[in-house]
């Protein structure tokens, strides 16, 4: 069986806010260490003073350390197919899962806890802290309260546990899954500079052609999610991405319509041209109407123009009187191809959310 023996150092403080500052993983096959991963981690938040004193890791040390999303794939890859082993595994597993949750990725691994196992196999000890166990069981330990030192001590403790009890299958907790692959350095820099705001993301390949467009409520998080996924489509996209651009847009509907428009231009048959029955056909029954939403910035509005139940185009305005002048709005339009799938995007949005305003023009 493959074991990933892990130890983390964190920022400390409130459990909801803590983040990893150092991680060490030793892959153990039951007899020998076969692989390892050790890294400081920039937690992007301050370390509690007590933790700095305990570990010797301070904020200055971590300024140039990789952020968690930069090493996430290496962690996923090295622990793939392994049982996660830690001293007080519930803590390490919770913190690790939380880091992946922030990226929008569901990290799951089976776990074994050496605290629980030690209590069963070495009963009646006064303490089961790692330091006390190492003293009692004569396990050499260096760099106490640093990830690598504590993880190596846990390896030795786990060896002793395995010598006493080889069959640990009934002690393993939780299910498990996988992924793989490293992020290019220039893409890492791009991701660091992306805003955590609403908008549209444009992904370009090396030929400067758009390969994907996404409307999202958080641009940076969406890009990070793409680089964490491991399905064939995501891996192919990661290989193709050469440049990332974005457009900030406060309006959710206009973001979806623009993303649809560019995707359709790139691939006109990406959605089947089947007739859609609208749940509320009266919404599109007026000869001319505009759907008003937020724009790029405070004060600007976006609009979608519909005529005779066909989507004609979209545009933006920032003066209040302009929304009542249909000719002005028509002149500002970016035309789109009317298509049942576009109708569905608009209809689904109207079924779930409210727009700022819908203006109907009677001819």
C-alpha positions as CSV (number, residue, x, y, z in Angstrom):
1,X,0.0,0.0,0.0
2,X,1.1,3.6,-0.7
3,X,1.1,6.0,2.2
4,X,1.6,9.8,2.0
5,X,2.9,10.8,5.4
6,X,2.3,14.5,5.8
7,X,2.9,17.4,8.2
8,X,1.8,21.0,7.9
9,X,2.8,24.2,9.6
10,X,0.1,26.9,9.5
11,X,-0.5,30.6,10.2
12,X,-2.5,29.7,13.4
13,X,-5.2,31.9,14.7
14,X,-8.9,31.2,14.0
15,X,-9.5,27.8,12.3
16,X,-11.6,29.5,9.5
17,X,-8.7,31.8,8.6
18,X,-5.6,29.6,9.0
19,X,-3.5,28.8,6.0
20,X,-0.5,26.6,5.2
21,X,3.0,28.0,5.7
22,X,5.0,24.8,5.2
23,X,4.2,21.3,3.9
24,X,6.2,18.1,3.9
25,X,5.0,14.8,2.3
26,X,7.0,11.6,2.4
27,X,5.7,8.7,0.3
28,X,6.2,5.4,2.2
29,X,5.6,1.9,0.7
30,X,5.5,0.2,4.1
31,X,9.3,-0.3,4.2
32,X,11.0,2.7,2.6
33,X,10.5,6.3,1.6
34,X,10.1,6.3,-2.2
35,X,9.4,10.0,-2.9
36,X,9.0,13.3,-1.1
37,X,7.7,16.9,-1.5
38,X,8.8,19.7,0.9
39,X,8.0,23.4,0.4
40,X,7.4,26.6,2.2
41,X,4.1,28.2,1.2
42,X,3.2,31.9,1.0
43,X,-0.1,32.0,2.9
44,X,-1.0,35.5,1.7
45,X,-1.9,36.4,5.3
46,X,0.1,37.2,8.5
47,X,1.4,34.4,10.8
48,X,0.3,34.5,14.4
49,X,3.1,35.7,16.7
50,X,3.0,32.6,18.8
51,X,3.3,30.3,15.8
52,X,6.3,32.4,14.5
53,X,8.0,31.8,17.9
54,X,7.2,28.1,17.9
55,X,8.2,27.2,14.3
56,X,10.7,29.9,13.5
57,X,8.8,30.6,10.3
58,X,8.1,34.3,9.9
59,X,6.3,36.5,7.4
60,X,9.5,37.7,5.7
61,X,10.7,34.1,5.0
62,X,7.5,33.4,3.0
63,X,7.4,36.5,0.7
64,X,9.1,34.6,-2.2
65,X,7.6,31.2,-1.4
66,X,5.1,29.7,-3.8
67,X,1.4,30.3,-3.1
68,X,-0.7,27.3,-2.5
69,X,-2.3,27.2,-5.9
70,X,1.2,27.0,-7.5
71,X,2.0,23.7,-5.7
72,X,-1.6,22.3,-5.6
73,X,-1.1,20.0,-8.5
74,X,2.2,18.6,-7.1
75,X,0.3,17.8,-3.9
76,X,-2.5,16.1,-5.8
77,X,-0.1,14.2,-8.0
78,X,2.2,12.9,-5.2
79,X,-0.7,11.8,-3.0
80,X,-2.7,10.2,-5.8
81,X,-3.6,6.6,-4.8
82,X,-2.2,7.0,-1.4
83,X,-3.5,6.9,2.2
84,X,-2.8,10.2,3.9
85,X,-1.1,9.6,7.2
86,X,-0.6,12.3,9.8
87,X,-0.2,12.8,13.5
88,X,-3.7,14.2,14.4
89,X,-4.8,13.6,10.8
90,X,-8.1,15.4,11.2
91,X,-6.2,18.7,11.6
92,X,-3.9,18.3,8.6
93,X,-6.7,16.9,6.4
94,X,-9.1,19.8,7.4
95,X,-6.5,22.5,6.6
96,X,-5.4,20.8,3.4
97,X,-9.1,20.4,2.2
98,X,-9.8,24.1,3.1
99,X,-6.9,25.2,0.9
100,X,-8.3,23.2,-2.0
101,X,-11.8,24.5,-1.2
102,X,-10.5,28.0,-1.7
103,X,-9.5,27.0,-5.2
104,X,-12.9,25.4,-5.8
105,X,-11.4,21.9,-6.0
106,X,-12.8,18.9,-4.1
107,X,-9.7,17.2,-2.5
108,X,-10.4,13.8,-1.0
109,X,-8.0,11.2,0.3
110,X,-8.4,8.2,2.7
111,X,-6.7,9.0,6.0
112,X,-5.0,7.3,8.9
113,X,-4.3,9.0,12.2
114,X,-1.1,8.1,14.1
115,X,-2.5,9.6,17.3
116,X,-5.5,7.2,17.2
117,X,-3.3,4.3,16.2
118,X,-0.7,5.0,19.0
119,X,-3.4,5.0,21.6
120,X,-4.4,1.5,20.5
121,X,-1.0,0.1,20.0
122,X,0.9,1.8,22.9
123,X,-1.8,2.1,25.6
124,X,-1.6,3.8,29.0
125,X,1.0,6.5,28.0
126,X,0.7,9.8,29.7
127,X,0.8,11.8,26.5
128,X,0.3,11.1,22.8
129,X,1.8,14.3,21.4
130,X,4.4,13.7,18.7
131,X,7.2,15.1,20.9
132,X,6.3,12.9,23.9
133,X,5.9,9.8,21.8
134,X,9.3,10.4,20.2
135,X,10.9,10.6,23.7
136,X,9.1,7.5,25.0
137,X,9.7,5.4,21.9
138,X,13.3,6.7,21.4
139,X,12.5,8.1,17.9
140,X,15.1,10.6,16.8
141,X,13.7,13.9,15.8
142,X,15.3,17.0,14.3
143,X,13.7,20.3,13.3
144,X,10.8,19.9,15.8
145,X,7.8,22.0,14.8
146,X,9.0,22.2,11.2
147,X,7.1,20.2,8.6
148,X,10.0,18.0,7.3
149,X,11.3,17.2,10.8
150,X,7.8,16.3,12.2
151,X,6.9,14.3,9.0
152,X,10.1,12.2,9.3
153,X,9.4,11.6,12.9
154,X,5.9,10.5,11.9
155,X,7.4,8.1,9.3
156,X,9.4,6.4,12.1
157,X,6.4,6.3,14.4
158,X,4.3,4.8,11.6
159,X,7.0,2.1,10.9
160,X,6.7,1.0,14.5
161,X,2.9,1.0,14.3
162,X,3.1,-1.2,11.1
163,X,5.5,-3.6,12.9
164,X,2.9,-4.1,15.6
165,X,-0.1,-4.1,13.4
166,X,0.3,-4.7,9.6
167,X,-3.4,-4.8,8.7
168,X,-4.8,-1.2,9.1
169,X,-7.5,-1.4,6.5
170,X,-10.3,-1.2,9.1
171,X,-8.7,2.0,10.5
172,X,-8.7,3.9,7.2
173,X,-11.2,6.8,7.0
174,X,-12.8,8.6,4.1
175,X,-12.8,7.9,0.3
176,X,-10.3,9.2,-2.3
177,X,-9.8,10.7,-5.8
178,X,-7.0,12.2,-8.1
179,X,-5.3,14.8,-10.7
180,X,-1.8,16.1,-12.2
181,X,0.5,18.8,-14.0
182,X,2.5,22.0,-13.5
183,X,1.6,25.6,-14.2
184,X,3.8,27.7,-16.6
185,X,5.6,30.5,-14.8
186,X,4.2,33.3,-17.0
187,X,0.7,32.0,-16.4
188,X,1.4,32.0,-12.6
189,X,2.3,35.7,-12.8
190,X,-0.8,36.4,-14.8
191,X,-3.0,34.6,-12.3
192,X,-1.5,36.6,-9.4
193,X,-2.5,39.8,-11.1
194,X,-6.1,38.8,-12.0
195,X,-8.8,40.5,-10.0
196,X,-11.2,38.6,-7.8
197,X,-14.2,40.4,-9.5
198,X,-17.0,39.7,-11.9
199,X,-16.4,39.7,-15.6
200,X,-15.4,37.7,-18.7
201,X,-12.2,35.7,-19.1
202,X,-10.7,35.3,-22.6
203,X,-8.2,32.4,-23.1
204,X,-5.9,32.6,-26.1
205,X,-3.6,30.0,-27.7
206,X,-0.2,30.5,-29.1
207,X,-1.7,31.6,-32.5
208,X,-3.5,34.4,-30.6
209,X,-6.9,32.8,-31.2
210,X,-9.6,32.6,-28.5
211,X,-10.0,29.0,-27.4
212,X,-12.4,29.6,-24.5
213,X,-14.5,32.4,-22.9
214,X,-16.0,32.3,-19.4
215,X,-18.4,34.6,-17.7
216,X,-17.7,34.4,-13.9
217,X,-18.4,36.0,-10.6
218,X,-14.7,35.8,-9.6
219,X,-12.1,36.0,-12.4
220,X,-9.1,34.9,-10.4
221,X,-10.8,32.0,-8.7
222,X,-12.3,30.7,-12.0
223,X,-8.8,30.6,-13.7
224,X,-7.3,28.8,-10.6
225,X,-10.1,26.2,-10.9
226,X,-9.2,25.5,-14.5
227,X,-5.6,24.8,-13.5
228,X,-6.6,22.4,-10.7
229,X,-8.9,20.2,-12.8
230,X,-7.6,17.0,-14.2
231,X,-10.3,15.8,-16.7
232,X,-9.1,15.4,-20.4
233,X,-10.8,18.6,-21.5
234,X,-9.2,20.7,-18.7
235,X,-5.7,19.2,-19.3
236,X,-6.0,19.9,-23.0
237,X,-7.0,23.5,-22.3
238,X,-4.1,24.0,-19.9
239,X,-1.7,22.9,-22.6
240,X,-3.2,25.3,-25.1
241,X,-3.5,28.4,-23.0
242,X,-0.8,30.9,-24.0
243,X,-2.4,34.2,-22.8
244,X,-5.2,35.2,-20.5
245,X,-7.2,38.5,-20.8
246,X,-10.3,39.7,-19.0
247,X,-13.0,42.3,-19.1
248,X,-14.6,43.5,-15.8
249,X,-18.4,43.5,-16.0
250,X,-20.7,44.0,-13.1
251,X,-23.8,42.7,-14.9
252,X,-24.3,39.0,-14.8
253,X,-26.7,38.6,-17.8
254,X,-24.6,40.8,-20.1
255,X,-21.5,38.7,-19.2
256,X,-23.3,35.5,-20.2
257,X,-24.6,37.0,-23.4
258,X,-21.1,38.4,-24.5
259,X,-19.4,35.1,-23.6
260,X,-22.1,33.2,-25.7
261,X,-21.6,35.7,-28.6
262,X,-17.8,35.1,-28.8
263,X,-18.2,31.4,-28.4
264,X,-20.8,31.3,-31.2
265,X,-18.5,33.3,-33.5
266,X,-15.7,30.9,-32.9
267,X,-17.9,27.8,-33.3
268,X,-21.3,28.6,-34.9
269,X,-22.6,25.0,-34.4
270,X,-21.7,24.7,-30.7
271,X,-25.4,24.5,-29.8
272,X,-28.1,22.6,-31.6
273,X,-30.7,24.8,-33.4
274,X,-33.7,23.2,-31.9
275,X,-36.9,25.2,-31.1
276,X,-37.2,26.2,-27.5
277,X,-40.6,26.6,-25.7
278,X,-40.4,29.6,-23.4
279,X,-42.0,29.2,-20.0
280,X,-43.0,32.8,-20.2
281,X,-43.4,33.8,-23.8
282,X,-45.1,37.1,-22.9
283,X,-41.7,38.3,-21.8
284,X,-40.7,38.4,-25.5
285,X,-44.1,39.4,-26.9
286,X,-43.5,43.1,-27.3
287,X,-42.4,44.2,-30.7
288,X,-39.4,46.1,-29.2
289,X,-37.8,45.8,-25.8
290,X,-34.6,46.3,-23.9
291,X,-33.3,44.4,-20.9
292,X,-31.2,46.7,-18.7
293,X,-28.4,45.4,-16.4
294,X,-25.3,46.7,-14.8
295,X,-22.3,47.7,-17.1
296,X,-18.6,47.7,-16.7
297,X,-18.5,50.2,-13.9
298,X,-20.8,52.1,-11.5
299,X,-23.0,54.4,-13.5
300,X,-22.7,52.5,-16.7
301,X,-25.6,50.3,-17.8
302,X,-25.7,47.4,-20.3
303,X,-28.7,46.5,-22.4
304,X,-29.9,43.7,-24.7
305,X,-32.2,44.7,-27.5
306,X,-35.0,42.4,-28.6
307,X,-37.2,43.0,-31.6
308,X,-40.1,40.7,-32.7
309,X,-38.9,38.1,-30.2
310,X,-35.4,38.0,-31.8
311,X,-32.2,39.0,-29.9
312,X,-30.7,41.7,-32.1
313,X,-27.7,42.8,-30.1
314,X,-26.2,44.3,-26.9
315,X,-24.7,47.6,-25.9
316,X,-23.8,50.1,-23.1
317,X,-24.9,53.6,-22.1
318,X,-24.1,55.9,-19.2
319,X,-26.7,58.7,-19.5
320,X,-30.1,58.2,-18.1
321,X,-32.0,59.7,-21.0
322,X,-30.4,57.3,-23.5
323,X,-32.4,54.4,-22.3
324,X,-35.6,56.0,-23.6
325,X,-34.2,56.8,-27.1
326,X,-34.5,53.7,-29.1
327,X,-32.5,55.1,-32.1
328,X,-29.6,56.0,-29.9
329,X,-29.6,52.5,-28.4
330,X,-29.8,50.9,-31.8
331,X,-26.8,52.9,-33.0
332,X,-24.7,51.6,-30.1
333,X,-25.5,47.9,-30.7
334,X,-23.1,45.1,-31.1
335,X,-25.1,42.7,-33.3
336,X,-25.4,39.1,-32.3
337,X,-26.8,36.0,-34.2
338,X,-30.2,35.2,-32.9
339,X,-30.3,31.6,-31.8
340,X,-32.5,29.3,-29.6
341,X,-29.5,28.7,-27.2
342,X,-29.2,32.5,-26.7
343,X,-32.9,32.7,-26.0
344,X,-32.5,30.0,-23.4
345,X,-29.6,31.8,-21.6
346,X,-31.8,34.9,-21.3
347,X,-34.9,33.1,-20.4
348,X,-33.1,31.0,-17.7
349,X,-31.6,34.1,-16.2
350,X,-35.0,35.9,-16.1
351,X,-36.5,32.9,-14.4
352,X,-34.0,33.0,-11.6
353,X,-32.9,36.6,-11.2
354,X,-34.2,40.2,-11.5
355,X,-32.8,42.7,-13.9
356,X,-32.5,46.4,-13.1
357,X,-35.2,47.2,-15.6
358,X,-37.1,46.0,-18.6
359,X,-38.4,48.7,-21.0
360,X,-41.0,47.8,-23.6
361,X,-41.6,50.0,-26.6
362,X,-45.0,50.0,-28.2
363,X,-45.0,50.8,-31.9
